[in-house]
Amino acid sequence: MMQKDRRMQPQAIVTGATGGIGRAIALALRDGGYSVLALGRSATALAELAREPGLTPLAADMTQDDAVMRAIAGWQPDVLVNNAGLMPPPGNFCDLDASGIDRALAVNLGSVLKVTRQIAPGMRARGRGHVFFTGSTAGHAPFPGMALYCATKSAIAGFAQALRLDLAASGVRVTEIVAGRVETGLYRDVLSEEARAAMYAGHSAVQPADVAAMVMAVIGLPQTVDVSRFDILPTQPASATGSK
């Protein structure tokens, strides 16, 4: 019965849904009437999401392709939000180790391509759907010490725009979220608590709920309108480490 009820609702899949932008979007979609599959890694955050009606939280490491494909099997989402991503430690590209490069490519790019490849054909066949990508200002402008991150987000930017052209004739919309300085946990593992506090001081960052509100506004536009990308930035200029 629960499965039948879920299929009566529009469906959405959100990756990286256990914190920050992903969690805010998952909750906004739920509040908008969607049945949401929320994928993430944090067991604590997943347990919290499990208490939210309308959400199906599921643990998923985006580098484990087979597990992720099994997680999304059977879902036919009207909305896919490719939000999962990581921030490599800031520093000169020449000093990065190969394993860090491989992981950033796998999470920020490889998993995005594979999840989209799994879901987009169904949207095309049904003649409807909306695919979102959480990009970054770092995908459109250089930042020192962030060459690897810029590379992955630049790839997402190019992919999103080309995919939009591939799917436009079938009625499927594609939008890149170009986020500037957003107050999330993205830098938790690469910057000190003091550095993060300084970055977000004075309420100078976009909040995850702001991004979620924009996503819902874009979804609510007429089907004849496709927002190829939207930039959402703090009013105050961002610092060099202030990109999403």
BASE-625149 format. One record per residue (C-alpha): residue in three letters; chain; x negated, y negated, z negated; residue number from 1. Coordinates in nm, 3 decimals. Each point is the difference from the previous one (the first is absolute). Layout:
# BASE-625149
pt residuo = ALA; cadena = A; east = X; north = Y; up = Z; num = NUM
...
# end
This chain:
# BASE-625149
pt residuo = MET; cadena = A; east = 0.000; north = 0.000; up = 0.000; num = 1
pt residuo = MET; cadena = A; east = -0.281; north = -0.240; up = -0.086; num = 2
pt residuo = GLN; cadena = A; east = -0.163; north = 0.065; up = 0.337; num = 3
pt residuo = LYS; cadena = A; east = 0.330; north = -0.068; up = 0.177; num = 4
pt residuo = ASP; cadena = A; east = 0.052; north = -0.323; up = -0.191; num = 5
pt residuo = ARG; cadena = A; east = -0.352; north = -0.115; up = 0.084; num = 6
pt residuo = ARG; cadena = A; east = 0.056; north = 0.052; up = 0.369; num = 7
pt residuo = MET; cadena = A; east = 0.317; north = -0.213; up = -0.011; num = 8
pt residuo = GLN; cadena = A; east = -0.220; north = -0.297; up = -0.092; num = 9
pt residuo = PRO; cadena = A; east = -0.257; north = -0.171; up = 0.220; num = 10
pt residuo = GLN; cadena = A; east = -0.342; north = 0.136; up = -0.085; num = 11
pt residuo = ALA; cadena = A; east = -0.337; north = -0.164; up = -0.055; num = 12
pt residuo = ILE; cadena = A; east = -0.352; north = 0.126; up = -0.064; num = 13
pt residuo = VAL; cadena = A; east = -0.250; north = -0.219; up = -0.183; num = 14
pt residuo = THR; cadena = A; east = -0.362; north = 0.108; up = -0.042; num = 15
pt residuo = GLY; cadena = A; east = -0.210; north = -0.144; up = -0.279; num = 16
pt residuo = ALA; cadena = A; east = 0.323; north = -0.056; up = -0.191; num = 17
pt residuo = THR; cadena = A; east = -0.125; north = 0.033; up = -0.357; num = 18
pt residuo = GLY; cadena = A; east = -0.114; north = -0.357; up = -0.049; num = 19
pt residuo = GLY; cadena = A; east = -0.015; north = -0.352; up = 0.134; num = 20
pt residuo = ILE; cadena = A; east = 0.146; north = -0.064; up = 0.344; num = 21
pt residuo = GLY; cadena = A; east = 0.104; north = 0.361; up = 0.062; num = 22
pt residuo = ARG; cadena = A; east = 0.197; north = 0.030; up = -0.323; num = 23
pt residuo = ALA; cadena = A; east = 0.171; north = -0.333; up = 0.056; num = 24
pt residuo = ILE; cadena = A; east = 0.101; north = 0.098; up = 0.355; num = 25
pt residuo = ALA; cadena = A; east = 0.124; north = 0.343; up = -0.113; num = 26
pt residuo = LEU; cadena = A; east = 0.222; north = -0.158; up = -0.265; num = 27
pt residuo = ALA; cadena = A; east = 0.126; north = -0.267; up = 0.240; num = 28
pt residuo = LEU; cadena = A; east = 0.093; north = 0.265; up = 0.256; num = 29
pt residuo = ARG; cadena = A; east = 0.176; north = 0.201; up = -0.269; num = 30
pt residuo = ASP; cadena = A; east = 0.192; north = -0.309; up = -0.107; num = 31
pt residuo = GLY; cadena = A; east = 0.087; north = -0.050; up = 0.368; num = 32
pt residuo = GLY; cadena = A; east = 0.172; north = 0.338; up = 0.015; num = 33
pt residuo = TYR; cadena = A; east = -0.280; north = 0.221; up = 0.126; num = 34
pt residuo = SER; cadena = A; east = -0.094; north = 0.342; up = -0.129; num = 35
pt residuo = VAL; cadena = A; east = -0.376; north = -0.044; up = -0.046; num = 36
pt residuo = LEU; cadena = A; east = -0.282; north = 0.254; up = 0.004; num = 37
pt residuo = ALA; cadena = A; east = -0.274; north = -0.170; up = -0.202; num = 38
pt residuo = LEU; cadena = A; east = -0.347; north = 0.148; up = 0.049; num = 39
pt residuo = GLY; cadena = A; east = -0.290; north = -0.081; up = -0.231; num = 40
pt residuo = ARG; cadena = A; east = -0.282; north = 0.138; up = -0.212; num = 41
pt residuo = SER; cadena = A; east = 0.057; north = -0.135; up = -0.352; num = 42
pt residuo = ALA; cadena = A; east = 0.173; north = 0.263; up = -0.214; num = 43
pt residuo = THR; cadena = A; east = 0.105; north = -0.263; up = -0.255; num = 44
pt residuo = ALA; cadena = A; east = 0.150; north = -0.228; up = 0.263; num = 45
pt residuo = LEU; cadena = A; east = 0.174; north = 0.291; up = 0.169; num = 46
pt residuo = ALA; cadena = A; east = 0.157; north = 0.099; up = -0.332; num = 47
pt residuo = GLU; cadena = A; east = 0.131; north = -0.354; up = -0.039; num = 48
pt residuo = LEU; cadena = A; east = 0.142; north = 0.002; up = 0.352; num = 49
pt residuo = ALA; cadena = A; east = 0.168; north = 0.334; up = -0.069; num = 50
pt residuo = ARG; cadena = A; east = 0.226; north = -0.182; up = -0.245; num = 51
pt residuo = GLU; cadena = A; east = 0.119; north = -0.232; up = 0.276; num = 52
pt residuo = PRO; cadena = A; east = 0.315; north = 0.118; up = 0.181; num = 53
pt residuo = GLY; cadena = A; east = -0.024; north = 0.012; up = 0.376; num = 54
pt residuo = LEU; cadena = A; east = -0.374; north = 0.072; up = 0.001; num = 55
pt residuo = THR; cadena = A; east = -0.171; north = 0.333; up = 0.067; num = 56
pt residuo = PRO; cadena = A; east = -0.356; north = -0.041; up = -0.132; num = 57
pt residuo = LEU; cadena = A; east = -0.259; north = 0.247; up = 0.119; num = 58
pt residuo = ALA; cadena = A; east = -0.372; north = 0.033; up = -0.069; num = 59
pt residuo = ALA; cadena = A; east = -0.206; north = -0.027; up = 0.318; num = 60
pt residuo = ASP; cadena = A; east = -0.369; north = -0.053; up = 0.070; num = 61
pt residuo = MET; cadena = A; east = -0.001; north = -0.164; up = 0.341; num = 62
pt residuo = THR; cadena = A; east = -0.327; north = 0.173; up = 0.091; num = 63
pt residuo = GLN; cadena = A; east = 0.170; north = 0.342; up = -0.025; num = 64
pt residuo = ASP; cadena = A; east = 0.172; north = 0.017; up = 0.337; num = 65
pt residuo = ASP; cadena = A; east = 0.184; north = 0.331; up = -0.044; num = 66
pt residuo = ALA; cadena = A; east = 0.143; north = -0.099; up = -0.339; num = 67
pt residuo = VAL; cadena = A; east = 0.118; north = -0.336; up = 0.130; num = 68
pt residuo = MET; cadena = A; east = 0.168; north = 0.158; up = 0.304; num = 69
pt residuo = ARG; cadena = A; east = 0.180; north = 0.247; up = -0.225; num = 70
pt residuo = ALA; cadena = A; east = 0.113; north = -0.284; up = -0.224; num = 71
pt residuo = ILE; cadena = A; east = 0.168; north = -0.191; up = 0.281; num = 72
pt residuo = ALA; cadena = A; east = 0.138; north = 0.303; up = 0.183; num = 73
pt residuo = GLY; cadena = A; east = 0.378; north = -0.003; up = 0.019; num = 74
pt residuo = TRP; cadena = A; east = 0.026; north = -0.375; up = -0.039; num = 75
pt residuo = GLN; cadena = A; east = 0.136; north = -0.205; up = 0.289; num = 76
pt residuo = PRO; cadena = A; east = -0.067; north = -0.352; up = -0.121; num = 77
pt residuo = ASP; cadena = A; east = 0.153; north = -0.311; up = 0.143; num = 78
pt residuo = VAL; cadena = A; east = -0.292; north = -0.193; up = -0.154; num = 79
pt residuo = LEU; cadena = A; east = -0.362; north = 0.107; up = -0.040; num = 80
pt residuo = VAL; cadena = A; east = -0.232; north = -0.219; up = -0.204; num = 81
pt residuo = ASN; cadena = A; east = -0.367; north = 0.092; up = 0.045; num = 82
pt residuo = ASN; cadena = A; east = -0.133; north = -0.169; up = -0.312; num = 83
pt residuo = ALA; cadena = A; east = -0.257; north = 0.240; up = -0.148; num = 84
pt residuo = GLY; cadena = A; east = -0.352; north = -0.141; up = 0.007; num = 85
pt residuo = LEU; cadena = A; east = -0.315; north = -0.051; up = -0.197; num = 86
pt residuo = MET; cadena = A; east = -0.254; north = -0.275; up = -0.044; num = 87
pt residuo = PRO; cadena = A; east = -0.363; north = 0.111; up = 0.048; num = 88
pt residuo = PRO; cadena = A; east = -0.242; north = -0.158; up = -0.248; num = 89
pt residuo = PRO; cadena = A; east = -0.096; north = -0.345; up = 0.130; num = 90
pt residuo = GLY; cadena = A; east = -0.356; north = -0.019; up = 0.126; num = 91
pt residuo = ASN; cadena = A; east = -0.227; north = -0.004; up = 0.299; num = 92
pt residuo = PHE; cadena = A; east = 0.102; north = 0.264; up = 0.253; num = 93
pt residuo = CYS; cadena = A; east = -0.362; north = 0.117; up = 0.025; num = 94
pt residuo = ASP; cadena = A; east = 0.016; north = 0.115; up = -0.361; num = 95
pt residuo = LEU; cadena = A; east = 0.318; north = 0.210; up = 0.025; num = 96
pt residuo = ASP; cadena = A; east = -0.024; north = 0.377; up = -0.026; num = 97
pt residuo = ALA; cadena = A; east = 0.146; north = 0.230; up = 0.264; num = 98
pt residuo = SER; cadena = A; east = 0.254; north = 0.158; up = -0.234; num = 99
pt residuo = GLY; cadena = A; east = 0.148; north = -0.340; up = -0.081; num = 100
pt residuo = ILE; cadena = A; east = 0.030; north = -0.082; up = 0.368; num = 101
pt residuo = ASP; cadena = A; east = 0.169; north = 0.334; up = 0.071; num = 102
pt residuo = ARG; cadena = A; east = 0.253; north = -0.045; up = -0.281; num = 103
pt residuo = ALA; cadena = A; east = 0.090; north = -0.355; up = 0.102; num = 104
pt residuo = LEU; cadena = A; east = 0.055; north = 0.112; up = 0.359; num = 105
pt residuo = ALA; cadena = A; east = 0.206; north = 0.301; up = -0.112; num = 106
pt residuo = VAL; cadena = A; east = 0.232; north = -0.194; up = -0.229; num = 107
pt residuo = ASN; cadena = A; east = 0.027; north = -0.339; up = 0.169; num = 108
pt residuo = LEU; cadena = A; east = 0.014; north = 0.123; up = 0.358; num = 109
pt residuo = GLY; cadena = A; east = 0.007; north = 0.378; up = 0.050; num = 110
pt residuo = SER; cadena = A; east = 0.293; north = 0.071; up = -0.230; num = 111
pt residuo = VAL; cadena = A; east = 0.195; north = -0.292; up = 0.145; num = 112
pt residuo = LEU; cadena = A; east = -0.036; north = 0.132; up = 0.354; num = 113
pt residuo = LYS; cadena = A; east = 0.096; north = 0.354; up = -0.100; num = 114
pt residuo = VAL; cadena = A; east = 0.305; north = -0.095; up = -0.205; num = 115
pt residuo = THR; cadena = A; east = 0.120; north = -0.230; up = 0.276; num = 116
pt residuo = ARG; cadena = A; east = -0.055; north = 0.273; up = 0.260; num = 117
pt residuo = GLN; cadena = A; east = 0.216; north = 0.231; up = -0.212; num = 118
pt residuo = ILE; cadena = A; east = 0.286; north = -0.247; up = -0.045; num = 119
pt residuo = ALA; cadena = A; east = 0.009; north = -0.227; up = 0.308; num = 120
pt residuo = PRO; cadena = A; east = 0.107; north = 0.267; up = 0.255; num = 121
pt residuo = GLY; cadena = A; east = 0.317; north = 0.064; up = -0.199; num = 122
pt residuo = MET; cadena = A; east = 0.077; north = -0.370; up = -0.012; num = 123
pt residuo = ARG; cadena = A; east = -0.056; north = -0.023; up = 0.374; num = 124
pt residuo = ALA; cadena = A; east = 0.233; north = 0.295; up = 0.063; num = 125
pt residuo = ARG; cadena = A; east = 0.273; north = -0.151; up = -0.221; num = 126
pt residuo = GLY; cadena = A; east = -0.041; north = -0.342; up = 0.162; num = 127
pt residuo = ARG; cadena = A; east = -0.047; north = -0.189; up = -0.325; num = 128
pt residuo = GLY; cadena = A; east = -0.243; north = -0.056; up = -0.286; num = 129
pt residuo = HIS; cadena = A; east = -0.248; north = -0.246; up = -0.139; num = 130
pt residuo = VAL; cadena = A; east = -0.368; north = 0.066; up = -0.070; num = 131
pt residuo = PHE; cadena = A; east = -0.193; north = -0.233; up = -0.230; num = 132
pt residuo = PHE; cadena = A; east = -0.374; north = -0.016; up = -0.055; num = 133
pt residuo = THR; cadena = A; east = -0.157; north = -0.176; up = -0.296; num = 134
pt residuo = GLY; cadena = A; east = -0.281; north = -0.185; up = 0.170; num = 135
pt residuo = SER; cadena = A; east = -0.210; north = -0.283; up = -0.136; num = 136
pt residuo = THR; cadena = A; east = -0.144; north = -0.337; up = 0.083; num = 137
pt residuo = ALA; cadena = A; east = -0.326; north = 0.201; up = 0.000; num = 138
pt residuo = GLY; cadena = A; east = 0.124; north = 0.164; up = 0.319; num = 139
pt residuo = HIS; cadena = A; east = 0.015; north = -0.337; up = 0.174; num = 140
pt residuo = ALA; cadena = A; east = -0.295; north = -0.193; up = -0.145; num = 141
pt residuo = PRO; cadena = A; east = -0.346; north = 0.094; up = -0.133; num = 142
pt residuo = PHE; cadena = A; east = -0.085; north = 0.005; up = -0.370; num = 143
pt residuo = PRO; cadena = A; east = -0.356; north = 0.047; up = -0.129; num = 144
pt residuo = GLY; cadena = A; east = -0.065; north = 0.328; up = -0.174; num = 145
pt residuo = MET; cadena = A; east = 0.318; north = 0.154; up = 0.141; num = 146
pt residuo = ALA; cadena = A; east = -0.108; north = 0.128; up = 0.342; num = 147
pt residuo = LEU; cadena = A; east = 0.136; north = 0.351; up = -0.054; num = 148
pt residuo = TYR; cadena = A; east = 0.335; north = -0.122; up = -0.131; num = 149
pt residuo = CYS; cadena = A; east = 0.023; north = -0.253; up = 0.285; num = 150
pt residuo = ALA; cadena = A; east = -0.068; north = 0.279; up = 0.248; num = 151
pt residuo = THR; cadena = A; east = 0.281; north = 0.220; up = -0.130; num = 152
pt residuo = LYS; cadena = A; east = 0.252; north = -0.282; up = -0.017; num = 153
pt residuo = SER; cadena = A; east = -0.098; north = -0.131; up = 0.344; num = 154
pt residuo = ALA; cadena = A; east = 0.070; north = 0.347; up = 0.135; num = 155
pt residuo = ILE; cadena = A; east = 0.343; north = -0.001; up = -0.167; num = 156
pt residuo = ALA; cadena = A; east = 0.076; north = -0.339; up = 0.153; num = 157
pt residuo = GLY; cadena = A; east = -0.084; north = 0.119; up = 0.351; num = 158
pt residuo = PHE; cadena = A; east = 0.185; north = 0.328; up = -0.045; num = 159
pt residuo = ALA; cadena = A; east = 0.315; north = -0.168; up = -0.130; num = 160
pt residuo = GLN; cadena = A; east = 0.024; north = -0.238; up = 0.294; num = 161
pt residuo = ALA; cadena = A; east = -0.063; north = 0.271; up = 0.259; num = 162
pt residuo = LEU; cadena = A; east = 0.245; north = 0.238; up = -0.168; num = 163
pt residuo = ARG; cadena = A; east = 0.264; north = -0.273; up = 0.011; num = 164
pt residuo = LEU; cadena = A; east = -0.034; north = -0.009; up = 0.377; num = 165
pt residuo = ASP; cadena = A; east = 0.013; north = 0.380; up = 0.022; num = 166
pt residuo = LEU; cadena = A; east = 0.325; north = 0.017; up = -0.199; num = 167
pt residuo = ALA; cadena = A; east = 0.177; north = -0.320; up = 0.105; num = 168
pt residuo = ALA; cadena = A; east = 0.200; north = 0.159; up = 0.282; num = 169
pt residuo = SER; cadena = A; east = 0.140; north = 0.262; up = -0.237; num = 170
pt residuo = GLY; cadena = A; east = 0.136; north = -0.254; up = -0.249; num = 171
pt residuo = VAL; cadena = A; east = -0.259; north = 0.070; up = -0.271; num = 172
pt residuo = ARG; cadena = A; east = -0.149; north = -0.310; up = -0.164; num = 173
pt residuo = VAL; cadena = A; east = -0.356; north = -0.036; up = -0.131; num = 174
pt residuo = THR; cadena = A; east = -0.127; north = -0.266; up = -0.241; num = 175
pt residuo = GLU; cadena = A; east = -0.341; north = -0.069; up = -0.148; num = 176
pt residuo = ILE; cadena = A; east = -0.001; north = -0.155; up = -0.347; num = 177
pt residuo = VAL; cadena = A; east = -0.295; north = -0.241; up = -0.004; num = 178
pt residuo = ALA; cadena = A; east = -0.052; north = -0.053; up = -0.371; num = 179
pt residuo = GLY; cadena = A; east = -0.236; north = -0.250; up = -0.151; num = 180
pt residuo = ARG; cadena = A; east = -0.079; north = -0.015; up = -0.370; num = 181
pt residuo = VAL; cadena = A; east = 0.260; north = 0.221; up = -0.168; num = 182
pt residuo = GLU; cadena = A; east = -0.010; north = 0.078; up = -0.371; num = 183
pt residuo = THR; cadena = A; east = -0.034; north = 0.380; up = 0.008; num = 184
pt residuo = GLY; cadena = A; east = -0.230; north = 0.267; up = -0.136; num = 185
pt residuo = LEU; cadena = A; east = -0.194; north = 0.023; up = 0.327; num = 186
pt residuo = TYR; cadena = A; east = -0.317; north = -0.142; up = -0.154; num = 187
pt residuo = ARG; cadena = A; east = 0.031; north = 0.187; up = -0.331; num = 188
pt residuo = ASP; cadena = A; east = -0.280; north = 0.245; up = 0.079; num = 189
pt residuo = VAL; cadena = A; east = -0.238; north = -0.242; up = 0.173; num = 190
pt residuo = LEU; cadena = A; east = 0.018; north = -0.326; up = -0.198; num = 191
pt residuo = SER; cadena = A; east = -0.027; north = -0.072; up = -0.371; num = 192
pt residuo = GLU; cadena = A; east = 0.303; north = -0.099; up = -0.204; num = 193
pt residuo = GLU; cadena = A; east = -0.145; north = -0.351; up = -0.030; num = 194
pt residuo = ALA; cadena = A; east = -0.046; north = -0.032; up = 0.377; num = 195
pt residuo = ARG; cadena = A; east = 0.355; north = 0.115; up = 0.064; num = 196
pt residuo = ALA; cadena = A; east = 0.138; north = -0.238; up = -0.261; num = 197
pt residuo = ALA; cadena = A; east = -0.182; north = -0.290; up = 0.166; num = 198
pt residuo = MET; cadena = A; east = 0.132; north = 0.104; up = 0.342; num = 199
pt residuo = TYR; cadena = A; east = 0.360; north = -0.009; up = -0.119; num = 200
pt residuo = ALA; cadena = A; east = -0.027; north = -0.292; up = -0.244; num = 201
pt residuo = GLY; cadena = A; east = 0.265; north = -0.269; up = 0.002; num = 202
pt residuo = HIS; cadena = A; east = 0.260; north = 0.214; up = 0.175; num = 203
pt residuo = SER; cadena = A; east = -0.192; north = -0.059; up = 0.323; num = 204
pt residuo = ALA; cadena = A; east = 0.078; north = 0.336; up = 0.162; num = 205
pt residuo = VAL; cadena = A; east = 0.294; north = 0.141; up = 0.190; num = 206
pt residuo = GLN; cadena = A; east = 0.197; north = 0.249; up = -0.208; num = 207
pt residuo = PRO; cadena = A; east = 0.087; north = 0.350; up = 0.127; num = 208
pt residuo = ALA; cadena = A; east = 0.369; north = -0.083; up = -0.029; num = 209
pt residuo = ASP; cadena = A; east = -0.056; north = -0.290; up = 0.244; num = 210
pt residuo = VAL; cadena = A; east = -0.133; north = 0.243; up = 0.260; num = 211
pt residuo = ALA; cadena = A; east = 0.291; north = 0.238; up = -0.062; num = 212
pt residuo = ALA; cadena = A; east = 0.248; north = -0.284; up = 0.048; num = 213
pt residuo = MET; cadena = A; east = -0.157; north = -0.081; up = 0.337; num = 214
pt residuo = VAL; cadena = A; east = 0.017; north = 0.364; up = 0.107; num = 215
pt residuo = MET; cadena = A; east = 0.371; north = 0.016; up = -0.083; num = 216
pt residuo = ALA; cadena = A; east = 0.060; north = -0.328; up = 0.185; num = 217
pt residuo = VAL; cadena = A; east = -0.171; north = 0.137; up = 0.311; num = 218
pt residuo = ILE; cadena = A; east = 0.200; north = 0.324; up = -0.018; num = 219
pt residuo = GLY; cadena = A; east = 0.318; north = -0.205; up = -0.027; num = 220
pt residuo = LEU; cadena = A; east = -0.055; north = -0.187; up = 0.324; num = 221
pt residuo = PRO; cadena = A; east = 0.208; north = 0.100; up = 0.304; num = 222
pt residuo = GLN; cadena = A; east = -0.119; north = 0.311; up = 0.180; num = 223
pt residuo = THR; cadena = A; east = -0.083; north = -0.218; up = 0.299; num = 224
pt residuo = VAL; cadena = A; east = -0.271; north = -0.176; up = -0.203; num = 225
pt residuo = ASP; cadena = A; east = -0.340; north = 0.151; up = -0.076; num = 226
pt residuo = VAL; cadena = A; east = -0.242; north = -0.187; up = -0.225; num = 227
pt residuo = SER; cadena = A; east = -0.335; north = 0.125; up = 0.125; num = 228
pt residuo = ARG; cadena = A; east = -0.183; north = -0.131; up = -0.310; num = 229
pt residuo = PHE; cadena = A; east = 0.057; north = -0.233; up = -0.289; num = 230
pt residuo = ASP; cadena = A; east = -0.269; north = -0.176; up = -0.200; num = 231
pt residuo = ILE; cadena = A; east = 0.072; north = -0.045; up = -0.369; num = 232
pt residuo = LEU; cadena = A; east = -0.255; north = -0.211; up = -0.184; num = 233
pt residuo = PRO; cadena = A; east = -0.031; north = -0.190; up = -0.327; num = 234
pt residuo = THR; cadena = A; east = 0.053; north = -0.372; up = 0.028; num = 235
pt residuo = GLN; cadena = A; east = -0.347; north = -0.057; up = -0.145; num = 236
pt residuo = PRO; cadena = A; east = -0.288; north = 0.103; up = 0.231; num = 237
pt residuo = ALA; cadena = A; east = -0.142; north = 0.345; up = -0.067; num = 238
pt residuo = SER; cadena = A; east = -0.357; north = 0.062; up = -0.107; num = 239
pt residuo = ALA; cadena = A; east = -0.239; north = 0.224; up = 0.193; num = 240
pt residuo = THR; cadena = A; east = 0.114; north = 0.300; up = -0.206; num = 241
pt residuo = GLY; cadena = A; east = 0.362; north = -0.101; up = 0.010; num = 242
pt residuo = SER; cadena = A; east = 0.131; north = 0.210; up = 0.287; num = 243
pt residuo = LYS; cadena = A; east = 0.246; north = 0.282; up = -0.053; num = 244
# end
